[in-house]
Amino acid sequence: MTLNFYHDLPVLKSFAEAIETDRHAQVPGDWWIVIADVIDSTKAIEAGAYKKVNTVGVACIAAVVNVDRSVDMPFVFGGDGATFAVPDALRERAIPALREAQRLSRESFELSLRVGLVRVSELLDKGLSVRLAKVRLSPNVTQPTFSGRGWEEAERMVKDPLAQGVLRVEEDGGVREGSFEGFECRWQGVPSFSDHKLALLVAAVSSEADANLATYRKVSDKIAQIYGDISSYHPLRAEHMALSFNPRQLGHEWRVRSSRLGPWGRIKYFARMVLLNLAGVYLFARKIDTKTVRWSHYIDELVENSDCRKFDGMLRMVMDGSEAQCKELQDHLEGQRREGRLVYGMHKSSEALLTCIVFSYNGNHVHFVDGSDGGYALAARGLKAQLKSLRA
């Protein structure tokens, strides 16, 4: 049985180890890669709907994780969607949950969510590796890290409507049934402490795994040289976190969690959010602990449990920094690009956005970070343009 493959993987101790792809394990052939992304997300962003795009991506993660919380399934949030690995034993239950996420996306946010599954064995048969590992974020939370061209090929296949070997999920293709329990979106945007929040994507492009590893090591070392350790450029800081009472901001969670409720249920859910935030302000300010929750530690845990840097076949980071630091990093990346080692994308934002999945207020909560007004999605546009030029 491969059901607990991800659960049983050894935990890497640091992010530096996460990019060491020789530490990654091959995903079993009977697992499936799930690709979910918002169609025409760039147009939605240009229309000012980037928080909606973020919300749909994280709601999709909640729907899949809630299929069976006793089974660990790796996922990476990409700004305008998410990538998962799902065991075959849960595939038939994951598909109705994904359809429910498509319904939510269309009805509550007027966005179309594309979803497709590719069996890992299909990619292995093409000679493509599909590897992953997990790294420690905090005492309570681990984060998956992906490697191998199979992930990239799965995404290409799902986005190509003519590609064979894709199990496509359509909202009206069957039962829609899923839970968004744990989805929360109650924090204000976090403004820059320096000049901006930088959404950064870096993809090594050599056909040799060792050469790519050397490239990622060099980029990581350069980031450390320019920005310092992660505490120096982390986009979140406990003292700058503030709960929101803006109905427009709270409305994203409300639309997700109350989408199947009647009018009175929707009113009650919104009132509950406001009351919980009022209680949170009181508990956080006075650092009050209860029998069940250490509220004095929650915001520190939130910062620890945020996914501001990750590796899913490319390096993804949201960083706080200055214009001078950004220029020095861009000069380095541009030099590496000219040498044919990598492609990259950048987008500067004024704030970091936070979207959360909270299964327990005692440590088991994950917080997805992106830049405002475009973040990863607009950084990806620049990276794809460079990649297209490279392959021309």
Secondary structure, 3 states (H helix, E strand, C coil): CCCCCCCCCCEECCHHHHCCHHHCEECCCCCEEEEEEECCHHHHHHCCCHHHHHHHHHHHHHHHHCCCCCCCCCEEECCCEEEEEECHHHHHHHHHHHHHHHHHHHHHHCCCEEEEEEEHHHHHCCCCCCEEEEEECCCCCEEEEEECHHHHHHHHHHHCCCCCCCEEECCCCCCCCCCCCCEECCECCEECCCCEEEEEEEEECCCCHHHHHHHHHHHHHHHHHHHCCHHHHCCCCHHHCCECCCHHHHHHHHHHHCCCCCHHHHHHHHHHHHHHHHHHHHHHHHCCECCCCEHHHHHHHHHHCECCEEEECCEEEEEEECHHHHHHHHHHHHHHHHCCCEEEEEEEECEEEEEEEECCCCCCEEEEEEEHHHHHHHHHHHHHHHHHHHHC
